[in-house]
Amino acid sequence: MGQPIALLLPGQGSQHVGMATGLYRTDPVFTAAMDEVFTEMGEEGARLLADWLAPHPTVDLDHVTRSQPLLFAIDYALGQVVLDWGLRPEALLGHSIGEVAGATLAGVFSLSDAVRLVLDRIHRLADGPPGGMLAVAARRADVTAFLDGDVVIGAVNAPRQIVLAGPHPALALVEKSLVAQNFTCRRVPSLSPFHSPVLEPATAGAAEAIAKLSVSRPRINLYSCYTAVALTHEDVADPNYWARQPATAVWFWPALNALLAERDAVLVETGPGQGLAQLARRHPAVRAGRSSVVSLLPGRPGPGELDRSALAYAAESLGVEELTEPFRATS
């Protein structure tokens, strides 16, 4: 196709029971990539696989030990599907843990080292303070006066779409105040206060572990949702950059602005749900028709056939002429 491809890789909040399981054992590239991730995770991978495929997981999928590694794995595996289609993304933009998947696709980390980073992160955060995240249809300035008790702005996803993060019960009190003032609020599926400074103590020591990993210059333009610019080799080689991510605010919209300022593109959401696609459709470049949006997976949970039909439709939209025979046989 004519326009360059840019992958949007979602993070915490996009997970749900059964996400992308309709592609497992039906799409060979997706299946092989997922199995590779699970194998790299060892015994933890076996437990993760079992909970992913189970209709009633043993561990809540919103828990950091399930949501984070599964989102990483699915984002990465779908990225491999896109590459297998013969498409070569010109840019990658990951949201939260999606940035680690993007870094792996860009060659910054080997899969083995990326898995080590993810496992180290979730083990540290599992011992962190409980809390949550709250999406609010408002501007940053609109909610500043309501913030209290360690509740902060954890993400700016669009001009009037922010996410608050913080511990319980402070977050619940802020939510009550906002609702009383007629703000539209929605809880983000999370049992941890991601992108809040209250997680900083839980990240202690992460930089030392990450410093032991091999890091390479990105082979694909990798935009940061933490700095809102394309990452340099110096950026990705800084262990503190990766270590601080769970406690640092996400600037998705400014990063998307930076990506689309460099090029018009087909923005392909490469992960569960269509949350980033919905945000991207608000961008002036998309609204004007200069850029467009495609999602690889359905916007709501459903049977496996829904995953397969969504991926087939996305392939057709992206001009992919042939899918592998095992996929066609079940779609």
C-alpha positions as CSV (number, residue, x, y, z in Angstrom):
1,M,0.0,0.0,0.0
2,G,1.1,3.6,-0.5
3,Q,1.2,5.1,2.9
4,P,3.7,4.0,5.6
5,I,2.6,1.7,8.4
6,A,2.9,2.7,12.0
7,L,2.0,0.2,14.8
8,L,0.2,1.3,17.9
9,L,0.8,-1.3,20.7
10,P,-1.7,-1.1,23.7
11,G,-0.9,-1.5,27.3
12,Q,-2.6,-1.8,30.7
13,G,-6.4,-1.5,30.5
14,S,-6.8,-3.2,27.1
15,Q,-6.6,-6.8,28.6
16,H,-9.7,-9.0,28.9
17,V,-10.4,-12.7,29.4
18,G,-10.0,-14.6,26.1
19,M,-8.1,-11.8,24.4
20,A,-6.7,-13.0,21.1
21,T,-7.1,-16.6,22.1
22,G,-9.1,-17.2,18.8
23,L,-5.8,-16.8,17.0
24,Y,-3.9,-19.4,19.1
25,R,-3.5,-22.7,17.3
26,T,-5.2,-21.2,14.2
27,D,-2.8,-18.5,13.0
28,P,0.6,-20.3,12.8
29,V,2.8,-17.1,13.0
30,F,0.9,-15.8,16.0
31,T,0.9,-19.2,17.7
32,A,4.7,-19.7,17.2
33,A,5.4,-16.2,18.6
34,M,3.2,-16.7,21.6
35,D,4.8,-20.1,22.3
36,E,8.3,-18.6,22.0
37,V,7.4,-16.0,24.7
38,F,5.9,-18.6,27.0
39,T,9.0,-20.8,26.5
40,E,11.3,-17.9,27.4
41,M,9.3,-17.4,30.6
42,G,9.8,-21.0,31.7
43,E,7.5,-22.3,34.5
44,E,5.9,-18.9,34.7
45,G,5.1,-19.1,31.0
46,A,3.2,-22.3,31.5
47,R,1.1,-20.8,34.3
48,L,0.5,-17.7,32.2
49,L,-0.6,-19.8,29.2
50,A,-3.0,-21.8,31.3
51,D,-4.7,-18.6,32.7
52,W,-4.8,-16.9,29.3
53,L,-6.7,-19.9,27.7
54,A,-8.9,-20.5,30.8
55,P,-12.5,-19.1,30.8
56,H,-12.0,-18.5,34.5
57,P,-8.3,-17.7,35.2
58,T,-6.8,-18.7,38.5
59,V,-5.2,-15.3,38.8
60,D,-7.2,-12.2,37.9
61,L,-6.1,-11.0,34.4
62,D,-6.1,-7.4,35.8
63,H,-3.3,-8.4,38.2
64,V,0.2,-7.1,37.2
65,T,1.5,-10.7,36.9
66,R,-1.0,-11.5,34.2
67,S,-2.0,-8.3,32.4
68,Q,1.6,-7.1,31.8
69,P,3.2,-10.2,30.4
70,L,0.2,-11.2,28.4
71,L,-0.1,-7.8,26.8
72,F,3.6,-7.8,26.0
73,A,3.2,-11.3,24.4
74,I,0.1,-10.5,22.4
75,D,1.5,-7.2,21.1
76,Y,4.7,-8.8,20.1
77,A,3.0,-11.8,18.5
78,L,0.7,-9.6,16.4
79,G,3.7,-7.5,15.4
80,Q,5.3,-10.7,14.1
81,V,2.1,-11.4,12.1
82,V,2.3,-8.0,10.5
83,L,5.9,-8.6,9.5
84,D,5.0,-12.0,8.1
85,W,2.5,-10.3,5.9
86,G,5.4,-8.6,4.3
87,L,4.6,-5.2,5.7
88,R,7.5,-3.1,7.1
89,P,6.4,-0.6,9.7
90,E,8.1,2.8,9.5
91,A,7.2,3.7,13.1
92,L,6.2,2.1,16.4
93,L,4.3,3.7,19.3
94,G,3.6,1.6,22.4
95,H,1.4,2.6,25.3
96,S,3.0,1.6,28.7
97,I,4.0,-2.1,28.5
98,G,3.3,-1.9,24.7
99,E,6.5,0.1,24.4
100,V,8.6,-2.8,25.6
101,A,6.9,-5.0,22.9
102,G,7.6,-2.2,20.4
103,A,11.3,-2.1,21.5
104,T,11.5,-5.8,20.9
105,L,10.0,-5.6,17.4
106,A,12.4,-2.7,16.7
107,G,15.4,-4.8,17.7
108,V,16.3,-2.9,20.8
109,F,16.0,-6.0,22.9
110,S,16.2,-9.7,21.9
111,L,13.1,-11.5,22.9
112,S,15.0,-13.3,25.7
113,D,16.2,-10.0,27.2
114,A,12.8,-8.4,26.8
115,V,11.2,-11.3,28.7
116,R,13.7,-10.9,31.4
117,L,12.8,-7.2,31.7
118,V,9.1,-7.9,31.8
119,L,9.4,-10.7,34.4
120,D,11.7,-8.5,36.6
121,R,9.2,-5.7,36.3
122,I,6.1,-7.7,37.3
123,H,7.8,-9.4,40.2
124,R,8.8,-6.0,41.6
125,L,5.4,-4.4,41.0
126,A,3.5,-7.3,42.5
127,D,4.9,-6.2,45.9
128,G,4.0,-2.6,45.3
129,P,1.0,-0.8,46.8
130,P,-2.5,-1.7,45.6
131,G,-4.4,1.0,43.7
132,G,-6.1,1.7,40.4
133,M,-6.5,3.9,37.4
134,L,-9.4,6.1,36.4
135,A,-10.1,7.4,32.9
136,V,-11.7,10.9,32.9
137,A,-13.2,12.8,29.9
138,A,-11.5,16.1,30.7
139,R,-8.5,18.2,30.2
140,R,-5.5,18.1,32.6
141,A,-6.4,21.6,33.8
142,D,-10.0,20.6,34.5
143,V,-9.0,18.0,37.1
144,T,-6.0,19.5,38.8
145,A,-8.0,21.0,41.7
146,F,-9.4,17.5,42.5
147,L,-6.1,15.7,42.8
148,D,-5.3,14.7,46.4
149,G,-3.8,11.9,48.4
150,D,-1.1,10.7,46.0
151,V,-3.6,10.7,43.0
152,V,-1.9,12.0,39.9
153,I,-2.4,12.3,36.2
154,G,-1.0,9.1,34.9
155,A,-1.7,9.4,31.2
156,V,-2.7,12.0,28.7
157,N,-4.3,9.9,25.9
158,A,-6.1,12.7,24.0
159,P,-6.9,16.4,24.6
160,R,-10.0,15.5,26.6
161,Q,-9.1,12.0,27.7
162,I,-6.8,11.6,30.7
163,V,-6.1,8.8,33.2
164,L,-5.7,9.3,36.9
165,A,-3.7,6.9,39.0
166,G,-3.2,6.4,42.7
167,P,-3.7,4.2,45.7
168,H,-7.0,3.2,47.3
169,P,-9.0,4.8,48.9
170,A,-7.6,8.1,47.7
171,L,-8.5,7.4,44.1
172,A,-12.1,6.5,45.1
173,L,-12.5,9.8,46.9
174,V,-11.2,11.7,43.8
175,E,-13.6,9.8,41.6
176,K,-16.5,10.6,43.9
177,S,-15.7,14.3,43.7
178,L,-15.4,14.3,39.9
179,V,-18.7,12.4,39.4
180,A,-20.4,14.9,41.7
181,Q,-19.2,17.6,39.3
182,N,-20.6,15.7,36.3
183,F,-17.3,14.5,34.9
184,T,-17.6,11.2,33.0
185,C,-15.3,8.7,34.7
186,R,-14.5,5.0,34.0
187,R,-12.3,2.7,35.9
188,V,-9.4,1.3,33.9
189,P,-8.9,-2.5,34.5
190,S,-5.9,-2.5,36.8
191,L,-5.2,-3.6,40.3
192,S,-2.0,-1.4,40.5
193,P,-1.7,2.4,40.3
194,F,0.4,2.4,37.1
195,H,2.2,5.6,36.1
196,S,2.0,7.0,39.6
197,P,5.0,8.0,41.8
198,V,3.7,5.7,44.6
199,L,5.2,2.8,42.6
200,E,8.7,4.3,42.6
201,P,9.8,2.3,45.7
202,A,8.7,-0.9,43.9
203,T,11.0,-0.1,41.0
204,A,14.1,0.2,43.2
205,G,16.9,-2.0,41.8
206,A,15.3,-2.4,38.4
207,A,17.9,-0.3,36.6
208,E,20.7,-2.5,37.9
209,A,18.9,-5.6,36.5
210,I,18.2,-3.9,33.1
211,A,21.9,-2.8,32.9
212,K,22.8,-6.4,32.4
213,L,20.7,-6.7,29.2
214,S,22.1,-6.2,25.7
215,V,20.6,-3.1,24.0
216,S,20.8,-2.2,20.3
217,R,19.9,0.9,18.3
218,P,16.2,0.8,17.1
219,R,15.9,-0.5,13.6
220,I,12.5,1.1,13.3
221,N,11.5,4.6,14.5
222,L,10.4,3.9,18.1
223,Y,8.3,6.7,19.6
224,S,8.3,7.1,23.3
225,C,5.0,7.6,25.3
226,Y,7.2,8.9,28.1
227,T,9.2,11.5,26.3
228,A,6.8,12.0,23.3
229,V,9.7,11.9,20.8
230,A,11.5,9.2,18.8
231,L,14.0,7.3,20.9
232,T,17.7,7.5,20.2
233,H,20.3,4.8,20.9
234,E,21.4,6.8,24.0
235,D,17.8,6.8,25.2
236,V,17.3,3.1,24.9
237,A,20.7,2.3,26.4
238,D,19.8,4.1,29.6
239,P,18.6,1.5,32.1
240,N,16.8,4.2,34.1
241,Y,14.6,5.0,31.1
242,W,13.1,1.5,31.3
243,A,13.2,1.2,35.1
244,R,11.2,4.3,35.7
245,Q,8.4,3.5,33.3
246,P,5.8,2.0,35.7
247,A,6.0,5.1,37.9
248,T,6.2,7.7,35.1
249,A,3.3,9.4,33.3
250,V,2.3,8.4,29.8
251,W,2.1,11.1,27.1
252,F,0.4,9.1,24.3
253,W,-1.3,12.0,22.6
254,P,1.9,14.2,22.3
255,A,3.8,11.1,21.1
256,L,1.1,10.4,18.5
257,N,1.4,14.1,17.5
258,A,5.1,13.7,17.0
259,L,4.7,10.5,14.9
260,L,2.1,12.1,12.6
261,A,4.1,15.3,12.3
262,E,6.8,13.3,10.6
263,R,4.5,11.4,8.2
264,D,0.9,10.6,7.3
265,A,0.4,6.9,8.1
266,V,-1.9,3.9,8.4
267,L,-2.0,3.5,12.2
268,V,-2.4,-0.2,12.9
269,E,-3.5,-1.1,16.5
270,T,-1.5,-4.3,17.2
271,G,-2.9,-5.7,20.4
272,P,-6.2,-6.4,22.3
273,G,-9.2,-4.2,21.8
274,Q,-9.5,-1.0,19.8
275,G,-8.8,1.6,22.6
276,L,-5.8,3.2,20.9
277,A,-7.6,3.2,17.5
278,Q,-10.5,5.1,19.1
279,L,-8.1,7.7,20.4
280,A,-6.2,7.9,17.1
281,R,-9.4,8.6,15.2
282,R,-9.7,11.9,17.1
283,H,-6.4,13.1,15.7
284,P,-6.7,15.9,13.1
285,A,-4.6,14.0,10.6
286,V,-7.0,11.1,10.7
287,R,-10.1,13.3,10.8
288,A,-8.9,15.1,7.7
289,G,-8.3,11.8,5.9
290,R,-4.6,12.2,5.6
291,S,-4.0,9.2,7.9
292,S,-6.1,6.2,8.7
293,V,-6.6,3.6,11.4
294,V,-6.9,-0.2,11.3
295,S,-7.3,-2.6,14.2
296,L,-6.1,-6.2,14.1
297,L,-8.5,-7.4,16.9
298,P,-12.2,-6.8,17.7
299,G,-13.3,-4.0,20.0
300,R,-15.1,-6.2,22.3
301,P,-14.7,-9.7,23.8
302,G,-16.3,-12.5,21.9
303,P,-15.9,-16.0,20.5
304,G,-12.7,-17.0,18.7
305,E,-14.3,-16.5,15.3
306,L,-14.5,-12.8,16.1
307,D,-10.7,-12.6,16.5
308,R,-10.1,-14.4,13.2
309,S,-12.6,-12.4,11.2
310,A,-11.2,-9.1,12.6
311,L,-7.6,-10.1,11.6
312,A,-8.8,-11.2,8.2
313,Y,-10.6,-7.9,7.7
314,A,-7.5,-6.0,8.8
315,A,-5.3,-7.9,6.4
316,E,-7.7,-7.1,3.5
317,S,-7.7,-3.4,4.6
318,L,-3.9,-3.4,4.5
319,G,-3.7,-4.9,1.1
320,V,-2.5,-8.3,2.2
321,E,-3.4,-10.6,-0.6
322,E,-2.9,-14.1,0.9
323,L,-3.1,-15.5,4.4
324,T,-1.7,-18.8,5.4
325,E,-3.8,-21.8,4.7
326,P,-4.3,-22.9,8.3
327,F,-5.8,-19.4,9.0
328,R,-8.1,-19.6,6.1
329,A,-9.3,-23.0,7.1
330,T,-10.7,-21.7,10.4
331,S,-11.8,-18.1,9.5
